[in-house]
Amino acid sequence: MGKQTTCGCPIKRLVWLIVKIALAAYAILFTIFYFNLDTKLFYRIMPILNKYHYDVMPSKDFAESIKGRNQ
């Protein structure tokens, strides 16, 4: 019995690296979905956005801005 040669060693390492990255990304995204972390994050961020961005914007009446367009 002779020695076995590994002709695809760099390709095999590359495929294994891609599989590891894909599994890690899947685990992270599954955790975010399972524990509903995206909604919890927006619950914390929206008051900050409302305070510094949306409340500073000038308000305008949408009905007044489109009045007379179809005439």
KOLSEMAR-607797 format. One record per residue: residue in three letters; x, y, z of N, C-alpha, C in turn. Coordinates in steps of 0.1 Angstrom, whole numbers, plus 5000, padded with zeros to 4 digits. Layout:
ALAXYZXYZXYZ ...
//
This chain:
MET500849885000500050005000500950125000 GLY500650214991501550334989500950454997 LYS501650564997501150685003499950744995 GLN499050805003497950874996498351014994 THR498051064982498351204979497151284980 THR497351404985496251504986496451604975 CYS495751584964495951674953495151804954 GLY494051804961493251924962493251984976 CYS494451984982494552034996494252184997 PRO494752274988494352414990492852444987 ILE492352364977490852384974490052324986 LYS490452214991489752155003489752255015 ARG490852325017490952425028490052535025 LEU489952585013489152695009487652665011 VAL487252545006485852495008485552485022 TRP486452435030486152415045486052555051 LEU486852655047486752785052485452855049 ILE484952835036483652885032482552825040 VAL482652695042481552625050481552685065 LYS482752705071482752755084482152895085 ILE482452985075481953115075480453115073 ALA479953025064478553015062477752965074 LEU478352865081477752825094477752925104 ALA478853005105478853115115477853215112 ALA477653255099476653355095475253305098 TYR475053175095473753115098473453115113 ALA474353085121474153085135473853225141 ILE474553325136474353455140472953505136 LEU472553485123471253525118470153455125 PHE470353325128469353245135469153295149 THR470153335156470053385169469353515169 ILE469653605160468953735159467453715156 PHE467153615148465753595145465053525157 TYR465653425163465053355173464653435186 PHE465653525189465453605201464853745198 ASN464453765185463853885181464654015184 LEU465954005182466954105186466854225177 ASP466454215165466354335156465254425161 THR464154375166463054455171463454525184 LYS464154445192464554505205465654615203 LEU466454595192467454705189466654825184 PHE465754815176464954935171464154995182 TYR463754915192463054975203463955065211 ARG465255035211466155125218466655245210 ILE466655225196467255325187466155435184 MET464955395182463955485177463755615186 PRO463755605199463655725207464855825204 ILE466055775202467155855198466955925185 LEU466555845175466255895162465156005162 ASN464155975170463056075171463456205177 LYS464356195187464856315194465756395186 TYR466656335178467656415171467456435157 HIS466556355151466356365136464956405133 TYR463956325136462656345131461956455138 ASP462156485150461556605157462156735152 VAL463356735147463956855142463456895128 MET462956795120462456825107461256915107 PRO461157005098459857085098458657005094 SER457557025100456356955097455557025086 LYS454956955077454157015067452856935065 ASP451856995061450556925059450656865045 PHE450556735044450656665032449456695023 ALA448256715028447056745020447256885014 GLU447856975021448057115015449157105004 SER450057015005451157014995450656954982 ILE449656874982449156814969447856874964 LYS447456984971446157044967446357114954 GLY445457094944445457154932446457084921 ARG446956974924447856904914447056844903 ASN445856804905445156734894444256834886 GLN444456954888443657054881444457114869 
//
